[in-house]
Amino acid sequence: MTYELHYWPGLQGRGEFVRLALEDAGADYVDVARGPEDAGGGEAALVERMERRQPTPPFAPPFLVDGDLVIAQTANILLHLGPWLALTPIDHGGRLWVNQMQLTIADLVAEAHDTHHPIDVGAWYDEQKEAAAARAKAFREQRIPKYLGWFETILERHGGQWLVPSQITYADLSLFQAVEGLRYAFPRAMARLEDRLPKVGALAARVAQRPRIADYLLSPRRIPFNEDGVFRRYPELDG
Amino acid sequence: MTYELHYWPGLQGRGEFVRLALEDAGADYVDVARGPEDAGGGEAALVERMERRQPTPPFAPPFLVDGDLVIAQTANILLHLGPWLALTPIDHGGRLWVNQMQLTIADLVAEAHDTHHPIDVGAWYDEQKEAAAARAKAFREQRIPKYLGWFETILERHGGQWLVPSQITYADLSLFQAVEGLRYAFPRAMARLEDRLPKVGALAARVAQRPRIADYLLSPRRIPFNEDGVFRRYPELDG
Protein backbone atom coordinates (compact mmCIF):
# COMPACT_ATOMS: atom_id res chain seq x y z
CA MET A 1 0.00 0.00 0.00
CA THR A 2 1.34 3.40 -0.99
CA TYR A 3 1.02 6.21 1.53
CA GLU A 4 0.03 9.58 0.12
CA LEU A 5 1.77 12.45 1.86
CA HIS A 6 0.25 15.86 1.19
CA TYR A 7 2.38 18.89 1.94
CA TRP A 8 3.19 22.21 0.31
CA PRO A 9 5.87 21.76 -2.35
CA GLY A 10 9.09 23.74 -2.15
CA LEU A 11 9.69 23.69 1.58
CA GLN A 12 10.56 21.17 4.28
CA GLY A 13 8.19 22.60 6.86
CA ARG A 14 6.25 20.26 9.08
CA GLY A 15 5.99 17.72 6.29
CA GLU A 16 9.66 16.92 6.73
CA PHE A 17 9.06 15.18 10.06
CA VAL A 18 6.78 12.74 8.26
CA ARG A 19 9.14 12.36 5.29
CA LEU A 20 12.02 11.39 7.57
CA ALA A 21 10.00 8.61 9.17
CA LEU A 22 8.82 7.26 5.81
CA GLU A 23 12.34 7.48 4.38
CA ASP A 24 14.04 5.83 7.35
CA ALA A 25 11.62 2.94 7.13
CA GLY A 26 11.94 2.62 3.38
CA ALA A 27 8.18 2.98 3.11
CA ASP A 28 6.35 3.24 -0.18
CA TYR A 29 4.95 6.78 -0.43
CA VAL A 30 4.21 9.56 -2.85
CA ASP A 31 4.75 13.20 -2.03
CA VAL A 32 1.62 14.26 -3.86
CA ALA A 33 2.06 18.00 -4.35
CA ARG A 34 5.59 17.50 -5.66
CA GLY A 35 4.46 15.06 -8.33
CA PRO A 36 3.56 15.91 -11.94
CA GLU A 37 0.09 17.27 -12.52
CA ASP A 38 -0.58 14.87 -15.37
CA ALA A 39 -0.12 12.03 -12.90
CA GLY A 40 -2.51 13.42 -10.29
CA GLY A 41 0.08 15.49 -8.47
CA GLY A 42 0.80 19.16 -7.97
CA GLU A 43 -0.39 21.65 -5.43
CA ALA A 44 -3.89 21.63 -6.93
CA ALA A 45 -4.21 17.96 -6.01
CA LEU A 46 -3.33 18.75 -2.41
CA VAL A 47 -5.86 21.55 -2.25
CA GLU A 48 -8.56 19.39 -3.81
CA ARG A 49 -7.91 16.60 -1.32
CA MET A 50 -7.98 19.01 1.61
CA GLU A 51 -11.08 20.93 0.60
CA ARG A 52 -13.10 17.98 -0.55
CA ARG A 53 -16.37 17.51 1.30
CA GLN A 54 -15.26 14.78 3.71
CA PRO A 55 -16.10 13.93 7.31
CA THR A 56 -12.57 14.43 8.66
CA PRO A 57 -11.17 17.45 6.81
CA PRO A 58 -7.55 18.40 7.55
CA PHE A 59 -7.19 21.81 9.18
CA ALA A 60 -3.88 22.26 7.35
CA PRO A 61 -1.12 20.25 5.68
CA PRO A 62 0.69 18.01 6.26
CA PHE A 63 -1.82 15.24 6.01
CA LEU A 64 -1.49 11.59 5.14
CA VAL A 65 -3.93 9.50 3.17
CA ASP A 66 -3.69 5.85 4.17
CA GLY A 67 -6.50 3.91 2.55
CA ASP A 68 -9.74 5.32 3.97
CA LEU A 69 -7.97 7.39 6.63
CA VAL A 70 -7.16 11.06 6.13
CA ILE A 71 -4.87 12.04 9.00
CA ALA A 72 -3.60 15.53 9.76
CA GLN A 73 -1.43 17.07 12.49
CA THR A 74 2.20 16.02 12.27
CA ALA A 75 2.36 14.27 15.64
CA ASN A 76 -0.89 12.46 14.90
CA ILE A 77 0.42 11.22 11.55
CA LEU A 78 3.52 9.87 13.29
CA LEU A 79 1.42 8.33 16.05
CA HIS A 80 -0.39 6.42 13.33
CA LEU A 81 2.67 5.51 11.28
CA GLY A 82 4.93 4.62 14.22
CA PRO A 83 3.83 1.01 14.68
CA TRP A 84 3.68 0.28 10.94
CA LEU A 85 7.17 1.69 10.41
CA ALA A 86 8.55 0.02 13.59
CA LEU A 87 9.50 3.48 14.83
CA THR A 88 7.77 3.38 18.20
CA PRO A 89 7.79 0.93 21.11
CA ILE A 90 5.22 -1.84 21.32
CA ASP A 91 3.96 -0.98 24.80
CA HIS A 92 1.33 1.65 25.56
CA GLY A 93 3.50 3.62 27.99
CA GLY A 94 6.38 3.71 25.52
CA ARG A 95 4.14 4.98 22.76
CA LEU A 96 2.72 7.71 24.98
CA TRP A 97 6.24 8.78 25.91
CA VAL A 98 7.31 9.00 22.26
CA ASN A 99 4.14 10.97 21.48
CA GLN A 100 4.88 13.27 24.42
CA MET A 101 8.38 13.97 23.12
CA GLN A 102 7.02 14.52 19.62
CA LEU A 103 4.48 17.04 20.93
CA THR A 104 7.27 18.86 22.73
CA ILE A 105 9.21 19.02 19.45
CA ALA A 106 6.03 20.37 17.83
CA ASP A 107 5.93 23.14 20.44
CA LEU A 108 9.57 23.96 19.73
CA VAL A 109 8.87 24.07 16.00
CA ALA A 110 5.89 26.39 16.49
CA GLU A 111 8.06 28.72 18.55
CA ALA A 112 10.81 28.61 15.92
CA HIS A 113 8.20 29.61 13.34
CA ASP A 114 7.03 32.49 15.48
CA THR A 115 10.52 34.00 15.64
CA HIS A 116 9.94 35.24 12.08
CA HIS A 117 6.16 35.59 12.40
CA PRO A 118 5.51 36.82 15.95
CA ILE A 119 2.52 39.01 15.05
CA ASP A 120 0.67 37.77 12.02
CA VAL A 121 1.12 34.48 10.19
CA GLY A 122 -0.66 36.00 7.19
CA ALA A 123 1.70 38.97 6.79
CA TRP A 124 5.28 39.21 5.51
CA TYR A 125 8.33 38.92 7.69
CA ASP A 126 9.35 42.43 6.64
CA GLU A 127 6.17 43.77 8.23
CA GLN A 128 7.05 42.35 11.65
CA LYS A 129 10.85 42.52 11.78
CA GLU A 130 11.10 44.53 14.95
CA ALA A 131 8.92 42.18 16.97
CA ALA A 132 10.72 39.26 15.31
CA ALA A 133 14.08 40.47 16.60
CA ALA A 134 12.74 40.65 20.15
CA ARG A 135 11.04 37.29 19.98
CA ALA A 136 14.10 35.64 18.43
CA LYS A 137 16.27 36.95 21.27
CA ALA A 138 14.04 35.33 23.89
CA PHE A 139 13.88 32.16 21.81
CA ARG A 140 17.68 31.91 21.43
CA GLU A 141 18.48 32.75 25.03
CA GLN A 142 15.71 30.97 26.92
CA ARG A 143 13.65 28.63 24.81
CA ILE A 144 16.23 26.73 22.73
CA PRO A 145 18.32 25.95 25.82
CA LYS A 146 15.21 24.85 27.72
CA TYR A 147 13.93 22.56 24.98
CA LEU A 148 17.22 21.01 23.92
CA GLY A 149 18.38 20.84 27.54
CA TRP A 150 15.35 18.69 28.30
CA PHE A 151 16.31 16.22 25.57
CA GLU A 152 19.92 16.24 26.80
CA THR A 153 18.67 15.36 30.29
CA ILE A 154 16.61 12.46 28.96
CA LEU A 155 19.66 11.06 27.15
CA GLU A 156 21.93 11.60 30.17
CA ARG A 157 19.59 9.78 32.51
CA HIS A 158 19.60 6.48 30.66
CA GLY A 159 22.91 6.76 28.83
CA GLY A 160 21.56 5.18 25.65
CA GLN A 161 21.91 6.21 22.03
CA TRP A 162 18.29 7.09 21.36
CA LEU A 163 15.58 8.91 23.28
CA VAL A 164 14.02 5.55 24.09
CA PRO A 165 17.02 3.44 25.07
CA SER A 166 15.80 0.21 23.51
CA GLN A 167 15.21 1.42 19.95
CA ILE A 168 15.17 4.30 17.49
CA THR A 169 11.82 6.04 17.23
CA TYR A 170 10.32 8.75 15.09
CA ALA A 171 11.05 11.20 17.93
CA ASP A 172 14.79 10.70 17.27
CA LEU A 173 14.30 11.50 13.59
CA SER A 174 12.29 14.57 14.51
CA LEU A 175 14.86 15.75 17.04
CA PHE A 176 17.51 15.46 14.32
CA GLN A 177 15.35 17.63 12.05
CA ALA A 178 14.76 20.22 14.79
CA VAL A 179 18.48 20.42 15.54
CA GLU A 180 19.34 20.74 11.85
CA GLY A 181 16.72 23.44 11.44
CA LEU A 182 17.97 25.39 14.44
CA ARG A 183 21.55 25.12 13.14
CA TYR A 184 20.37 26.50 9.81
CA ALA A 185 18.34 29.35 11.28
CA PHE A 186 20.52 30.28 14.25
CA PRO A 187 24.08 29.16 13.42
CA ARG A 188 25.79 31.52 15.86
CA ALA A 189 23.43 30.83 18.74
CA MET A 190 23.67 27.08 18.18
CA ALA A 191 27.48 27.18 17.94
CA ARG A 192 27.51 28.73 21.41
CA LEU A 193 25.04 26.21 22.79
CA GLU A 194 26.17 22.91 21.40
CA ASP A 195 29.04 22.38 23.84
CA ARG A 196 26.39 21.91 26.49
CA LEU A 197 24.40 19.47 24.36
CA PRO A 198 26.85 16.70 23.47
CA LYS A 199 24.32 13.88 23.60
CA VAL A 200 21.75 15.69 21.48
CA GLY A 201 24.49 16.48 18.94
CA ALA A 202 25.65 12.86 18.90
CA LEU A 203 22.08 11.65 18.39
CA ALA A 204 21.62 14.02 15.45
CA ALA A 205 24.87 12.76 13.91
CA ARG A 206 23.75 9.17 14.39
CA VAL A 207 20.47 9.83 12.62
CA ALA A 208 22.28 11.47 9.69
CA GLN A 209 24.44 8.36 9.31
CA ARG A 210 21.61 5.88 9.07
CA PRO A 211 21.91 4.45 5.56
CA ARG A 212 18.45 5.35 4.29
CA ILE A 213 18.57 8.81 5.90
CA ALA A 214 22.06 9.45 4.49
CA ASP A 215 20.79 8.49 1.02
CA TYR A 216 17.73 10.64 1.44
CA LEU A 217 19.66 13.71 2.55
CA LEU A 218 21.75 13.53 -0.63
CA SER A 219 18.77 12.87 -2.89
CA PRO A 220 16.64 15.43 -4.73
CA ARG A 221 13.78 14.38 -2.46
CA ARG A 222 15.38 16.38 0.37
CA ILE A 223 14.43 20.01 -0.22
CA PRO A 224 17.16 22.36 1.04
CA PHE A 225 16.34 24.59 3.98
CA ASN A 226 15.04 27.92 2.68
CA GLU A 227 13.19 31.04 3.73
CA ASP A 228 9.75 29.59 2.96
CA GLY A 229 9.98 26.96 5.69
CA VAL A 230 9.67 26.95 9.45
CA PHE A 231 13.40 27.41 10.00
CA ARG A 232 14.63 30.52 8.20
CA ARG A 233 18.07 32.06 8.12
CA TYR A 234 17.63 35.74 8.74
CA PRO A 235 21.03 36.77 10.15
CA GLU A 236 19.49 39.64 12.11
CA LEU A 237 17.52 37.09 14.16
CA ASP A 238 20.66 35.22 15.15
CA GLY A 239 21.94 37.89 17.59
CA MET B 1 -7.21 3.86 41.25
CA THR B 2 -6.92 7.59 41.86
CA TYR B 3 -5.46 9.70 39.08
CA GLU B 4 -3.02 12.40 40.16
CA LEU B 5 -3.36 15.55 38.10
CA HIS B 6 -0.48 17.98 38.46
CA TYR B 7 -1.04 21.55 37.37
CA TRP B 8 -0.26 25.03 38.67
CA PRO B 9 -2.81 26.08 41.28
CA GLY B 10 -4.81 29.27 40.80
CA LEU B 11 -5.45 29.11 37.09
CA GLN B 12 -7.42 26.99 34.64
CA GLY B 13 -4.72 26.94 31.99
CA ARG B 14 -4.07 23.78 30.05
CA GLY B 15 -4.90 21.68 33.10
CA GLU B 16 -8.56 22.56 32.63
CA PHE B 17 -8.86 20.40 29.52
CA VAL B 18 -7.86 17.40 31.60
CA ARG B 19 -10.07 18.39 34.53
CA LEU B 20 -13.15 18.59 32.29
CA ALA B 21 -12.60 15.05 31.03
CA LEU B 22 -12.07 13.67 34.53
CA GLU B 23 -15.10 15.56 35.84
CA ASP B 24 -17.42 14.56 33.02
CA ALA B 25 -16.53 10.92 33.57
CA GLY B 26 -16.87 11.16 37.34
CA ALA B 27 -13.34 9.82 37.65
CA ASP B 28 -11.52 9.59 40.94
CA TYR B 29 -8.68 12.13 40.88
CA VAL B 30 -6.71 14.53 43.04
CA ASP B 31 -5.61 17.94 41.84
CA VAL B 32 -2.28 17.66 43.63
CA ALA B 33 -1.02 21.24 43.72
CA ARG B 34 -4.38 22.49 45.00
CA GLY B 35 -4.37 20.07 47.92
CA PRO B 36 -3.10 20.81 51.42
CA GLU B 37 0.64 20.55 51.97
CA ASP B 38 0.23 18.39 55.05
CA ALA B 39 -1.52 15.82 52.86
CA GLY B 40 1.19 15.73 50.19
CA GLY B 41 -0.27 18.57 48.12
CA GLY B 42 0.73 22.07 47.23
CA GLU B 43 2.83 23.52 44.48
CA ALA B 44 5.98 22.10 46.06
CA ALA B 45 4.62 18.59 45.52
CA LEU B 46 4.10 19.34 41.83
CA VAL B 47 7.62 20.69 41.46
CA GLU B 48 9.12 17.73 43.29
CA ARG B 49 7.22 15.27 41.10
CA MET B 50 8.28 17.10 37.93
CA GLU B 51 11.95 17.54 38.81
CA ARG B 52 12.47 14.14 40.31
CA ARG B 53 15.16 12.06 38.60
CA GLN B 54 12.90 9.89 36.45
CA PRO B 55 13.18 8.41 32.97
CA THR B 56 10.21 10.28 31.49
CA PRO B 57 10.33 13.78 33.00
CA PRO B 58 7.51 16.16 32.07
CA PHE B 59 8.66 19.18 30.11
CA ALA B 60 5.94 21.24 31.80
CA PRO B 61 2.60 20.84 33.60
CA PRO B 62 -0.02 19.59 33.20
CA PHE B 63 1.00 16.02 33.77
CA LEU B 64 -0.90 13.02 35.00
CA VAL B 65 0.40 10.28 37.23
CA ASP B 66 -1.45 7.03 36.59
CA GLY B 67 0.24 4.21 38.45
CA ASP B 68 3.73 3.90 36.98
CA LEU B 69 3.00 6.25 34.10
CA VAL B 70 3.92 9.93 34.21
CA ILE B 71 2.25 11.54 31.21
CA ALA B 72 2.65 15.13 30.07
CA GLN B 73 1.32 17.18 27.14
CA THR B 74 -2.40 17.87 27.39
CA ALA B 75 -3.40 16.07 24.20
CA ASN B 76 -1.27 13.09 25.20
CA ILE B 77 -2.92 12.89 28.62
CA LEU B 78 -6.33 12.91 26.96
CA LEU B 79 -5.21 10.32 24.40
CA HIS B 80 -4.36 8.08 27.34
CA LEU B 81 -7.48 8.83 29.39
CA GLY B 82 -9.95 8.76 26.51
CA PRO B 83 -10.58 5.01 26.43
CA TRP B 84 -10.69 4.67 30.23
CA LEU B 85 -13.18 7.51 30.53
CA ALA B 86 -15.22 6.33 27.51
CA LEU B 87 -14.58 9.71 25.91
CA THR B 88 -13.14 8.52 22.62
CA PRO B 89 -14.32 6.06 19.96
CA ILE B 90 -13.25 2.44 20.07
CA ASP B 91 -11.82 2.30 16.56
CA HIS B 92 -8.31 3.40 15.61
CA GLY B 93 -9.44 5.86 12.95
CA GLY B 94 -11.93 7.47 15.32
CA ARG B 95 -9.29 7.89 18.00
CA LEU B 96 -6.87 9.46 15.54
CA TRP B 97 -9.56 11.89 14.44
CA VAL B 98 -10.33 12.92 18.02
CA ASN B 99 -6.60 13.35 18.67
CA GLN B 100 -6.32 15.43 15.50
CA MET B 101 -9.11 17.74 16.65
CA GLN B 102 -7.55 17.96 20.10
CA LEU B 103 -4.18 18.95 18.62
CA THR B 104 -5.92 21.63 16.59
CA ILE B 105 -7.51 22.97 19.78
CA ALA B 106 -4.03 22.91 21.34
CA ASP B 107 -2.77 25.08 18.48
CA LEU B 108 -5.65 27.50 19.01
CA VAL B 109 -4.90 27.65 22.73
CA ALA B 110 -1.20 28.34 22.08
CA GLU B 111 -2.14 31.18 19.75
CA ALA B 112 -4.60 32.56 22.32
CA HIS B 113 -1.77 32.55 24.85
CA ASP B 114 0.53 34.37 22.46
CA THR B 115 -1.94 37.25 22.08
CA HIS B 116 -0.77 38.46 25.50
CA HIS B 117 2.76 37.06 25.24
CA PRO B 118 3.80 37.51 21.61
CA ILE B 119 7.47 38.23 22.36
CA ASP B 120 8.64 36.59 25.56
CA VAL B 121 6.82 34.06 27.69
CA GLY B 122 9.18 34.90 30.55
CA ALA B 123 8.38 38.64 30.61
CA TRP B 124 5.30 40.56 31.77
CA TYR B 125 2.40 41.44 29.56
CA ASP B 126 3.07 45.14 30.22
CA GLU B 127 6.46 44.76 28.58
CA GLN B 128 4.96 43.55 25.31
CA LYS B 129 1.64 45.36 25.08
CA GLU B 130 2.25 46.96 21.72
CA ALA B 131 3.11 43.69 20.00
CA ALA B 132 0.23 42.05 21.88
CA ALA B 133 -2.26 44.50 20.41
CA ALA B 134 -1.06 43.72 16.90
CA ARG B 135 -1.04 39.98 17.44
CA ALA B 136 -4.47 40.04 19.06
CA LYS B 137 -5.91 41.88 16.06
CA ALA B 138 -4.68 39.19 13.66
CA PHE B 139 -5.90 36.50 16.04
CA ARG B 140 -9.39 38.00 16.36
CA GLU B 141 -9.82 38.75 12.69
CA GLN B 142 -8.20 35.76 11.05
CA ARG B 143 -7.34 32.97 13.41
CA ILE B 144 -10.44 32.62 15.61
CA PRO B 145 -12.74 32.54 12.56
CA LYS B 146 -10.48 30.01 10.86
CA TYR B 147 -10.28 27.66 13.83
CA LEU B 148 -13.90 27.86 14.95
CA GLY B 149 -15.09 27.84 11.35
CA TRP B 150 -13.34 24.52 10.87
CA PHE B 151 -15.25 23.02 13.81
CA GLU B 152 -18.50 24.52 12.50
CA THR B 153 -17.84 22.84 9.15
CA ILE B 154 -17.26 19.47 10.80
CA LEU B 155 -20.58 19.75 12.67
CA GLU B 156 -22.43 20.96 9.57
CA ARG B 157 -21.22 18.05 7.47
CA HIS B 158 -22.64 15.30 9.63
CA GLY B 159 -25.45 17.20 11.34
CA GLY B 160 -24.87 15.51 14.69
CA GLN B 161 -24.64 16.94 18.18
CA TRP B 162 -21.00 16.17 18.85
CA LEU B 163 -17.80 16.39 16.83
CA VAL B 164 -17.91 12.63 16.38
CA PRO B 165 -21.57 11.99 15.55
CA SER B 166 -21.86 8.73 17.46
CA GLN B 167 -20.72 9.90 20.88
CA ILE B 168 -19.36 12.69 23.05
CA THR B 169 -15.56 12.78 23.22
CA TYR B 170 -12.96 14.74 25.11
CA ALA B 171 -12.60 16.96 22.04
CA ASP B 172 -16.16 18.24 22.64
CA LEU B 173 -15.29 19.11 26.24
CA SER B 174 -12.13 20.87 25.07
CA LEU B 175 -13.97 22.79 22.37
CA PHE B 176 -16.41 23.99 25.05
CA GLN B 177 -13.46 25.18 27.14
CA ALA B 178 -11.84 26.94 24.18
CA VAL B 179 -15.10 28.71 23.31
CA GLU B 180 -15.65 29.75 26.93
CA GLY B 181 -12.09 31.02 27.14
CA LEU B 182 -12.42 33.02 23.94
CA ARG B 183 -15.70 34.51 25.17
CA TYR B 184 -13.96 35.53 28.37
CA ALA B 185 -10.90 37.02 26.68
CA PHE B 186 -12.51 38.53 23.59
CA PRO B 187 -16.17 39.19 24.44
CA ARG B 188 -16.73 41.80 21.73
CA ALA B 189 -14.98 39.85 18.99
CA MET B 190 -16.85 36.68 19.92
CA ALA B 191 -20.20 38.48 20.05
CA ARG B 192 -19.62 39.54 16.46
CA LEU B 193 -18.55 36.07 15.38
CA GLU B 194 -21.01 33.76 17.05
CA ASP B 195 -23.86 34.33 14.61
CA ARG B 196 -21.76 32.49 12.10
CA LEU B 197 -21.01 29.64 14.50
CA PRO B 198 -24.42 28.35 15.60
CA LYS B 199 -23.41 24.69 15.81
CA VAL B 200 -20.27 25.37 17.80
CA GLY B 201 -22.31 27.53 20.17
CA ALA B 202 -24.96 24.84 20.55
CA LEU B 203 -22.30 22.23 21.26
CA ALA B 204 -20.75 24.41 23.96
CA ALA B 205 -24.18 24.90 25.56
CA ARG B 206 -24.81 21.15 25.44
CA VAL B 207 -21.52 20.45 27.23
CA ALA B 208 -22.35 23.01 29.94
CA GLN B 209 -25.65 21.23 30.58
CA ARG B 210 -24.21 17.78 31.14
CA PRO B 211 -25.03 17.00 34.76
CA ARG B 212 -21.50 16.39 36.01
CA ILE B 213 -20.11 19.36 34.07
CA ALA B 214 -22.93 21.62 35.32
CA ASP B 215 -22.13 20.56 38.90
CA TYR B 216 -18.44 21.08 38.34
CA LEU B 217 -18.85 24.56 36.88
CA LEU B 218 -20.72 25.64 40.01
CA SER B 219 -18.29 23.96 42.39
CA PRO B 220 -15.20 25.49 44.00
CA ARG B 221 -13.15 23.05 41.93
CA ARG B 222 -13.78 25.26 38.89
CA ILE B 223 -11.30 28.11 39.14
CA PRO B 224 -12.72 31.29 37.60
CA PHE B 225 -11.07 32.62 34.47
CA ASN B 226 -8.40 35.14 35.47
CA GLU B 227 -5.38 37.00 34.16
CA ASP B 228 -2.92 34.26 35.13
CA GLY B 229 -4.35 31.74 32.69
CA VAL B 230 -4.17 31.21 28.96
CA PHE B 231 -7.32 33.23 28.26
CA ARG B 232 -7.00 36.73 29.73
CA ARG B 233 -9.40 39.63 29.59
CA TYR B 234 -7.39 42.65 28.60
CA PRO B 235 -9.99 44.94 27.00
CA GLU B 236 -7.38 46.62 24.81
CA LEU B 237 -6.78 43.25 23.09
CA ASP B 238 -10.46 42.88 22.19
CA GLY B 239 -10.46 45.59 19.51
Interface residues (C-beta under 8 A of the other chain):
Chain A: R53 Q54 P55 T56 P57 F59 D68 L69 I71 A72 Q73 A75 N76 L79 H80 H92 G93 L96 W97 N99 Q100 L103 T104 D107 A110 D114 P118 I119 D120 V121 G122 A123 Q128 A131 A134 R135 A138 Q142 R143 Y147 W150 T153 I154 R157 H158
Chain B: R53 Q54 P55 T56 P57 F59 D68 L69 I71 A72 Q73 A75 N76 L79 H80 H92 G93 L96 W97 N99 Q100 L103 T104 D107 A110 D114 P118 I119 D120 V121 G122 A123 Q128 A131 A134 R135 A138 Q142 R143 Y147 W150 T153 I154 R157 H158
